Amino acid sequence: MDHLDPDDAPNPSASSTKPQEKDPVCGMNVNPVTARHKTLHKEKEYFFCSAGCLSKFQANPEEILSSPPKPMGSGLVSLGGPALVKPAIVTPALVMPAASPIAKSASGSGKDTQAYVCPMCPEVRESAPGPCPKCGMALDPESPPIRASKTEYTCPMHPDVVRSEPGHCPICGMALEPRTVTAEEDNPELRDMTRRFWISLALTVPLLVVAMEAMAVRSSGLGARPLSGGARPWVELLLSTPAVLWCGWPFFQRGWASVVNRSTNMFTLIAMGTGVAYLYSVVATLFPQIFPAPFRRMDDRPDVYFEAAAAIVTLVLLGQVLELRARSRTSSAIRALLDLSPKMARLVIENGGADGSEGDRDIPLAAVRPGDRLRVRPGEKIPVDGVVLDGSSAVDESMITGESIPVEKTAGGRVIGATVNGNGSLVMRAERVGSETMLAQIVQMVGHAQRTRAPIQRLADKVAGWFVPAVMAIAVVTFIVWVSFGPEPRFAHAMVNAVAVLIIACPCALGLATPMAIMVGTGRGARAGVLIKNAEALETLEKVDTIVFDKTGTLTEGKPKVVAYSDAEVVRLAASVERASEHPLAAAIVELASQRNLRLSDASAFESVPGKGIKGLVEGKRIVAGNWALMTDLGVFGSGRKDAVSVATAPGATHVYVAIDGQYAGNIAIADPLKPTALDALIALKAQGIQLVMLTGDNQATAHEIARKLGIEDFKAEVLPAQKAEIVRGLQNEGRVVAMAGDGINDAPALAQAQVGIAMGTGTDIAMESGGITLLKGDLEGILRARKLSQATMRNIRQNLFFAFLYNSIGVPIAAGVLYPVFGLLLSPILAAAAMSFSSVSVITNSLSLRKVRL
């Protein structure tokens, strides 16, 4: 574990005194002067952009050196440096725009040649390297154009359907929507449906007036009316033809596609209902003489249903417009995340004025490159992910991590793009830009989760599979029964009721019940720092009755800290010699000395005793710091000496003993402290009836002490990494639904084995890939938020499914006419169309209520 001493803070002014080095893991340029992460391998020093790259190199240096570095974007930064999601998928809203076209050769041959541009003056482009004629800076090779990924479209009900162009789903007929949400809210499908709705409405209103006038005159027995004789059907035909055929054409297209694809859906029923009503009316208008007497009115003409067909199209179009608007609101969480990014960044010019303003230049965010030095003034947003080079401030990271308390940032601290700087001024180095920032990866993960299917969706899929054919059969039976036994005119009643059955039974509400709730729920979780990787994890978390916790980095902070010491002078002398060590315990001692402002001295004659401790000369004194074995070997615990010195004690802590000139002087107790909110979170989980299990590689005594502090009754100590997955499997064999919470590479098998894997966002990328849920802040309170979100989402889905089933269970029999023999009530196809449209909107509206759920 590297430790940055106060005296070693990065010096921005020195950034150009030494050539850049390449990170052998990711290929990023690293300034050796300001690099915090470095190691010596075969007498050569290597520099790294983050602790994650350093650990990967130390794990297998030969393999990394024998292969070329991974391209930028193969490892994506998280709170602690490791990757958040792999592989990187470009988010169009955050992708850097294409650079200018490659310069043509001076000869005009038309062949592309390498162009060189000035980072300060983008308008300067030369065909050869050299200084910029305007500002004198060295020209950089122009990067090849970065093209935004091609937008793909998918169905909200069938995410496996992916198309390169907008259109409709071949399975359910619903409008496809972009897989990746962008900041722009333009929706061509909504525009088209809105235009068709207004035109249809303008034609249907006079059509209904004509129809109602005829009905009123007929019921009053008056013989004269404005549209007498055979004129009325022709006027209705004229008005209804564009309303039905042009305005409703998308429904007929999708209905026909459903027949061709042998996948009947809601548009099958709409096309059949409106088509039958319209075609029957056309035939009745053109050839009234072919209809027998029982099908004719008093004016010796058969009834026509142009107004019913047009009204159904208008109401279904209204339902589509409302549905598309509501569906677009389900992506509001992603758009809110996209809007967090600032539009500009302030680039620091190397030769800027001493006041920090002269020479700085505002550039578009898309023009920021890795390695650029950026100035963040008080109150501004951090433009991209990077490292603080100079300055100190408190940064509000609540929009990313959900943590309401600002985090102090000083030189060497990592900052996240889109977070808000406090009252201090910072100079930072950009490391992750464009689609590689944490914000971009959060957007990508949320978008992916919104397209996954929860297991409960299978119920709706099975029902929809036989629902439409069953409705068509019910419509046929309804028609036959009314023709055979209904009142006169039998054919008219039979057709009206059959059409009503077809229209009211559209399964749109049933199909939307689950995916809409999942989309809104995952977006709500992202705003609270809870990233849902797939819908199955969100559904299963509600059922979890056992949670297994890895100790280090999950229940504890994962970073050793001094919890007790016998004397400040002992700490000062030990820290002076420990500065030369890279051991995590040494870093904890040096950090304490820095916090206490203790004056450290240079150490000489440094010697490391593997597995035991270190030795060195400080201020002419021989200092030894190590474990009990080292002290015993050196004989510093002479008779009575140990009892004469105060001894720091802390249950479960590791003790570093210090000797000065061969005499025992004191000790320092170091432990991995518990996370501040761990106890409260575990108490809340126990109150919900969840069994808690802790796994740790520590000895029995240390594990017992930590479990006692946290109130965990079931724990297992001295657990090897390979045993964690076995323990999870054993709990599952007992019939338990298990969630595993961890942050390290050794937790990945157990995270994958558990029904729900919960990864800490401060941990490794492998752990986050193995888990179904990622807690950005790495705080155990995030588990409570995730569980509340799971419960609220599943409750919302059950409500949606209940209303959808109830609606169809009641609506279909009424449309078929079961109330007519008792109450004389029939359901008009127009009312059926209105009920069908608004049932879908009600399901979406209920799903949108998840945006306000308190977590």
Long-range contacts (C-beta under 8 A, 24 or more apart in sequence): 1-51, 1-559, 1-560, 1-582, 1-583, 1-584, 1-587, 2-36, 2-37, 2-38, 2-51, 2-54, 2-582, 2-587, 3-586, 3-587, 3-590, 3-591, 4-36, 4-411, 4-412, 5-579, 5-590, 5-594, 6-594, 9-410, 9-411, 9-412, 10-34, 10-36, 10-389, 10-390, 10-411, 10-412, 12-348, 12-373, 12-389, 12-390, 12-427, 15-350, 15-373, 15-389, 16-350, 20-371, 21-46, 21-47, 22-69, 23-47, 23-48, 23-49, 23-53, 23-69, 24-48, 24-57, 24-64, 24-65, 24-69, 25-53, 25-56, 25-57, 25-64, 25-69, 25-70, 25-75, 26-53, 26-69, 26-70, 26-72, 26-74, 26-75, 27-68, 27-69, 27-70, 27-71, 27-72, 28-72, 28-370, 28-371, 28-431, 29-370, 29-371, 31-371, 31-429, 34-389, 34-429, 36-387, 36-412, 49-431, 50-77, 50-81, 50-82, 50-431, 51-80, 51-81, 52-80, 52-81, 52-82, 52-83, 52-764, 52-765, 53-81, 72-370, 72-436, 73-435, 73-436, 75-765, 76-432, 76-436, 76-438, 76-441, 76-765, 77-385, 77-414, 77-431, 77-432, 77-436, 77-437, 77-438, 78-438, 78-761, 78-762, 78-765, 78-768, 79-401, 79-414, 79-416, 79-438, 79-761, 79-762, 79-776, 79-777, 79-778, 80-414, 80-762, 80-763, 81-414, 82-763, 82-764, 82-765, 82-768, 83-765, 83-768, 84-438, 84-441, 84-442, 84-445, 84-761, 84-765, 84-768, 84-774, 85-441, 85-444, 85-445, 85-768, 85-769, 86-765, 86-769, 88-435, 88-436, 88-441, 88-444, 89-149, 89-180, 89-435, 89-444, 90-148, 90-149, 90-434, 90-435, 91-180, 91-182, 91-435, 91-440, 91-443, 91-444, 91-447, 92-148, 92-149, 92-151, 92-180, 92-182, 93-180, 93-181, 93-182, 93-183, 93-184, 93-338, 93-443, 94-338, 94-341, 94-434, 94-435, 94-437, 94-439, 94-440, 94-443, 95-146, 95-148, 95-149, 95-434, 95-435, 96-146, 96-366, 96-367, 96-433, 96-434, 97-146, 97-366, 98-145, 98-146, 98-147, 99-142, 99-143, 99-144, 99-145, 99-146, 100-125, 100-142, 101-145, 102-142, 102-144, 103-127, 103-142, 114-141, 114-142, 115-141, 115-142, 116-140, 116-141, 116-142, 117-142, 119-347, 119-369, 119-372, 120-347, 120-349, 120-361, 122-367, 135-349, 137-350, 146-434, 149-180, 151-178, 151-179, 151-180, 152-178, 152-179, 152-180, 153-177, 153-178, 153-179, 154-178, 154-179, 154-451, 156-327, 156-512, 156-515, 156-516, 156-519, 157-511, 157-512, 157-515, 159-451, 159-452, 159-453, 159-515, 168-250, 168-253, 168-254, 168-257, 170-257, 170-261, 170-263, 171-261, 171-263, 171-265, 172-263, 172-265, 172-266, 172-464, 172-511, 173-254, 173-255, 173-257, 173-258, 173-265, 173-266, 173-267, 174-508, 174-511, 175-320, 175-324, 177-327, 179-447, 179-451, 180-443, 180-444, 180-447, 181-331, 181-334, 181-335, 181-338, 181-443, 181-447, 182-338, 183-335, 183-338, 183-339, 185-328, 185-335, 187-324, 187-328, 189-324, 190-321, 190-324, 190-325, 190-328, 192-250, 193-250, 193-317, 193-320, 193-321, 193-324, 194-321, 196-246, 196-247, 196-248, 196-250, 196-317, 197-247, 197-314, 197-317, 197-318, 197-320, 197-321, 199-242, 199-243, 199-246, 199-247, 200-243, 200-247, 200-248, 200-310, 200-313, 200-314, 200-317, 201-314, 203-239, 203-240, 203-242, 203-243, 203-247, 203-310, 204-239, 204-243, 204-307, 204-310, 204-311, 204-313, 204-314, 206-239, 207-236, 207-239, 207-240, 207-243, 207-306, 207-307, 207-310, 207-311, 208-307, 208-311, 210-235, 210-236, 210-239, 210-307, 211-236, 211-306, 211-307, 218-297, 218-298, 229-299, 230-288, 230-301, 233-281, 233-284, 233-285, 233-301, 233-304, 233-306, 234-285, 236-281, 236-285, 236-304, 236-306, 236-307, 237-281, 237-282, 237-285, 237-306, 239-306, 239-310, 240-278, 240-281, 240-306, 240-307, 240-309, 240-310, 243-310, 243-313, 243-314, 244-274, 244-278, 244-306, 244-309, 244-310, 244-313, 245-278, 247-313, 247-314, 247-317, 248-274, 248-313, 248-316, 248-317, 251-313, 251-316, 264-468, 264-469, 264-472, 265-464, 265-468, 265-507, 266-468, 266-506, 266-507, 266-508, 266-511, 268-468, 268-472, 269-468, 269-471, 269-472, 269-502, 269-503, 269-505, 269-506, 270-312, 270-316, 270-502, 270-503, 270-506, 272-472, 272-475, 272-502, 273-312, 273-499, 273-500, 273-502, 273-503, 273-829, 274-309, 274-312, 274-313, 274-499, 274-503, 276-495, 276-498, 276-499, 276-502, 277-305, 277-306, 277-308, 277-309, 277-312, 277-495, 277-499, 277-829, 278-305, 278-306, 278-309, 280-304, 280-305, 280-495, 281-305, 281-306, 281-309, 294-488, 294-489, 294-490, 294-491, 295-489, 295-491, 295-492, 296-489, 302-492, 303-489, 303-492, 305-495, 305-496, 305-499, 305-829, 307-830, 308-496, 308-499, 308-828, 308-829, 308-830, 311-829, 311-830, 311-833, 312-503, 312-829, 312-830, 312-832, 312-833, 315-830, 315-833, 315-834, 315-836, 315-837, 316-833, 316-836, 316-837, 318-837, 319-836, 319-837, 319-838, 319-840, 319-841, 320-837, 322-837, 322-838, 322-841, 323-508, 323-512, 323-837, 323-840, 323-841, 323-844, 326-841, 326-844, 326-845, 326-848, 327-516, 327-844, 329-848, 330-450, 330-516, 330-519, 330-520, 330-523, 330-844, 330-847, 330-848, 331-450, 331-519, 331-523, 332-523, 332-851, 333-446, 333-520, 333-522, 333-523, 333-524, 333-526, 333-527, 333-851, 334-443, 334-446, 334-447, 334-523, 334-526, 336-527, 337-418, 337-439, 337-442, 337-443, 337-446, 337-526, 337-527, 338-443, 340-381, 340-399, 340-418, 340-439, 341-365, 341-381, 341-383, 341-417, 341-418, 341-439, 342-380, 342-381, 342-383, 342-418, 344-383, 345-372, 345-374, 345-383, 345-384, 346-374, 346-375, 346-376, 346-377, 346-380, 347-372, 347-373, 347-374, 347-375, 348-373, 348-374, 348-375, 348-427, 356-425, 366-434, 368-430, 368-433, 369-430, 369-433, 370-430, 370-431, 370-432, 370-433, 371-429, 371-430, 372-429, 372-430, 373-427, 373-428, 373-429, 373-430, 374-427, 374-428, 374-429, 374-430, 375-425, 375-426, 375-427, 376-415, 376-421, 376-425, 376-426, 376-427, 376-428, 377-421, 377-425, 378-421, 378-422, 378-423, 378-424, 378-425, 379-420, 379-421, 379-422, 379-423, 380-420, 380-421, 381-417, 381-418, 381-419, 381-420, 381-421, 382-415, 382-416, 382-417, 382-418, 382-419, 382-420, 382-421, 382-428, 383-417, 383-430, 384-417, 384-430, 384-431, 384-432, 384-433, 384-437, 385-414, 385-415, 385-416, 385-417, 385-430, 385-431, 385-432, 385-433, 385-436, 385-437, 385-438, 386-414, 386-415, 386-417, 386-428, 386-429, 386-430, 386-431, 386-432, 387-412, 387-413, 387-414, 387-415, 387-428, 387-429, 387-431, 388-412, 388-413, 388-414, 388-415, 388-426, 388-427, 388-428, 389-427, 389-428, 389-429, 390-426, 390-427, 391-424, 391-425, 391-426, 391-427, 392-424, 392-426, 393-421, 393-422, 393-423, 393-424, 393-425, 393-426, 394-422, 394-423, 394-424, 395-419, 395-420, 395-421, 395-422, 396-420, 396-421, 396-422, 399-527, 400-438, 400-439, 400-442, 400-529, 400-776, 401-529, 401-761, 401-776, 401-777, 402-527, 402-528, 402-529, 402-530, 402-776, 402-777, 402-779, 402-782, 402-785, 403-529, 403-777, 403-779, 442-526, 442-531, 442-776, 445-526, 445-531, 445-533, 445-774, 446-522, 446-523, 446-526, 446-531, 446-532, 448-533, 448-534, 449-518, 449-522, 449-531, 449-532, 449-533, 449-534, 449-535, 449-538, 450-518, 450-519, 450-522, 450-523, 452-518, 452-534, 452-535, 452-536, 453-514, 453-515, 453-518, 453-535, 453-536, 454-514, 454-518, 454-535, 454-536, 454-538, 454-539, 454-797, 455-536, 455-539, 455-540, 456-514, 456-539, 456-794, 456-797, 456-801, 457-514, 457-515, 457-535, 459-801, 460-510, 460-511, 460-513, 460-514, 460-801, 460-804, 463-507, 463-510, 463-805, 464-507, 464-510, 464-511, 467-505, 467-507, 467-510, 467-808, 468-505, 468-507, 471-501, 471-502, 471-505, 471-812, 472-502, 474-501, 474-505, 474-812, 474-816, 475-499, 475-501, 475-502, 477-816, 478-815, 478-816, 478-817, 482-817, 486-817, 493-817, 493-826, 496-826, 496-828, 496-829, 497-815, 497-816, 497-817, 497-826, 497-827, 499-829, 499-832, 500-815, 500-816, 500-826, 500-827, 500-828, 500-829, 500-831, 500-832, 501-812, 501-815, 501-816, 501-832, 503-815, 503-829, 503-832, 503-833, 503-836, 504-808, 504-811, 504-812, 504-814, 504-815, 504-827, 504-832, 504-833, 504-835, 504-836, 505-808, 505-811, 505-812, 505-815, 505-836, 506-836, 507-804, 507-808, 508-836, 508-839, 508-840, 509-800, 509-803, 509-804, 509-807, 509-839, 509-840, 509-842, 509-843, 510-801, 510-804, 510-805, 510-808, 512-800, 512-840, 512-843, 512-844, 512-847, 513-797, 513-800, 513-801, 513-804, 513-843, 514-797, 514-800, 514-801, 516-800, 516-843, 516-844, 516-847, 516-848, 517-793, 517-796, 517-797, 517-800, 517-847, 517-850, 518-793, 518-797, 519-847, 520-847, 520-848, 520-850, 520-851, 521-789, 521-792, 521-793, 521-796, 521-850, 523-851, 524-789, 524-850, 524-851, 524-853, 524-855, 525-785, 525-786, 525-789, 525-855, 528-782, 528-785, 528-789, 528-855, 529-761, 529-775, 529-776, 529-777, 529-782, 529-785, 530-773, 530-774, 530-775, 530-776, 530-782, 530-785, 530-786, 530-789, 530-855, 531-761, 531-773, 531-774, 531-775, 531-776, 532-772, 532-773, 532-786, 532-789, 533-771, 533-772, 533-773, 533-774, 534-772, 536-772, 537-756, 537-757, 537-772, 537-773, 538-773, 538-789, 538-790, 538-793, 538-794, 539-790, 539-793, 539-794, 540-737, 540-755, 540-756, 540-772, 540-790, 541-739, 541-756, 541-773, 541-786, 541-787, 541-790, 542-787, 542-790, 542-791, 542-794, 543-737, 543-755, 544-690, 544-737, 544-738, 544-739, 544-755, 544-756, 544-787, 545-689, 545-690, 545-691, 545-736, 545-737, 546-690, 546-691, 546-692, 546-693, 546-731, 546-736, 546-737, 546-738, 546-739, 547-685, 547-690, 547-691, 547-692, 547-693, 547-738, 547-739, 547-740, 547-741, 547-758, 547-783, 548-693, 548-694, 548-695, 548-724, 548-727, 548-728, 548-731, 548-738, 548-739, 548-740, 548-741, 548-750, 548-754, 549-692, 549-693, 549-694, 549-695, 549-712, 549-741, 549-742, 550-695, 550-696, 550-724, 550-740, 550-741, 550-742, 550-743, 550-744, 550-747, 550-750, 551-672, 551-694, 551-695, 551-696, 551-698, 551-703, 551-706, 552-672, 552-696, 552-697, 552-743, 552-744, 553-742, 553-743, 553-744, 553-760, 553-762, 553-763, 553-778, 554-741, 554-742, 554-743, 554-760, 554-778, 554-780, 555-674, 555-675, 555-678, 555-694, 555-706, 555-710, 555-780, 556-672, 556-673, 556-674, 556-675, 556-678, 556-706, 557-672, 557-673, 557-674, 557-675, 558-672, 558-743, 558-762, 559-584, 559-588, 559-672, 560-584, 560-585, 560-587, 560-588, 560-654, 560-670, 560-671, 560-672, 561-588, 561-591, 561-592, 561-670, 561-671, 561-672, 561-673, 562-588, 562-589, 562-591, 562-592, 562-668, 562-669, 562-670, 563-650, 563-653, 563-669, 563-670, 563-671, 563-673, 564-648, 564-649, 564-650, 564-653, 564-668, 564-669, 565-592, 565-648, 565-666, 565-667, 565-668, 565-669, 566-645, 566-646, 566-647, 566-648, 566-666, 566-667, 566-668, 567-646, 567-665, 567-666, 568-596, 568-598, 569-665, 570-658, 570-665, 570-666, 570-667, 570-668, 571-596, 571-598, 571-668, 572-598, 572-599, 572-600, 573-618, 573-619, 573-621, 573-623, 573-658, 573-660, 573-665, 574-623, 574-625, 574-656, 574-658, 574-668, 575-600, 576-600, 576-601, 576-602, 576-603, 576-616, 576-618, 576-619, 576-623, 577-603, 577-606, 577-614, 577-615, 577-616, 577-618, 577-623, 577-625, 578-614, 578-625, 579-603, 580-606, 580-614, 580-616, 581-608, 581-614, 585-654, 585-656, 585-670, 586-614, 588-670, 589-625, 589-656, 589-668, 589-670, 592-668, 613-656, 621-660, 621-661, 622-660, 622-661, 622-662, 623-658, 623-659, 623-660, 624-658, 624-659, 625-656, 625-657, 625-658, 625-659, 625-668, 626-656, 626-657, 627-655, 627-656, 627-657, 628-655, 628-657, 630-657, 631-657, 631-659, 631-664, 634-659, 634-662, 635-662, 636-662, 636-663, 636-664, 637-664, 638-663, 638-664, 651-705, 652-698, 652-701, 652-702, 652-705, 652-706, 674-706, 674-709, 674-710, 675-778, 675-779, 675-780, 677-779, 677-780, 677-781, 678-710, 678-780, 679-709, 679-710, 679-711, 680-781, 681-779, 681-780, 681-781, 681-783, 681-784, 682-710, 682-711, 682-712, 682-780, 683-711, 684-784, 685-783, 685-784, 685-787, 686-711, 688-787, 691-736, 693-727, 693-731, 695-719, 695-724, 695-727, 695-750, 697-721, 721-746, 721-747, 721-749, 722-749, 724-749, 724-750, 725-749, 725-750, 725-752, 725-753, 728-753, 728-754, 729-753, 739-783, 740-771, 741-780, 741-783, 742-767, 742-771, 743-767, 743-778, 758-783, 758-786, 785-855, 788-853, 788-854, 788-855, 789-853, 789-855, 792-850, 792-853, 793-850, 796-846, 796-847, 796-849, 796-850, 799-846, 800-843, 800-846, 800-847, 803-839, 803-842, 803-843, 803-846, 804-839, 804-843, 807-835, 807-839, 811-835, 811-836
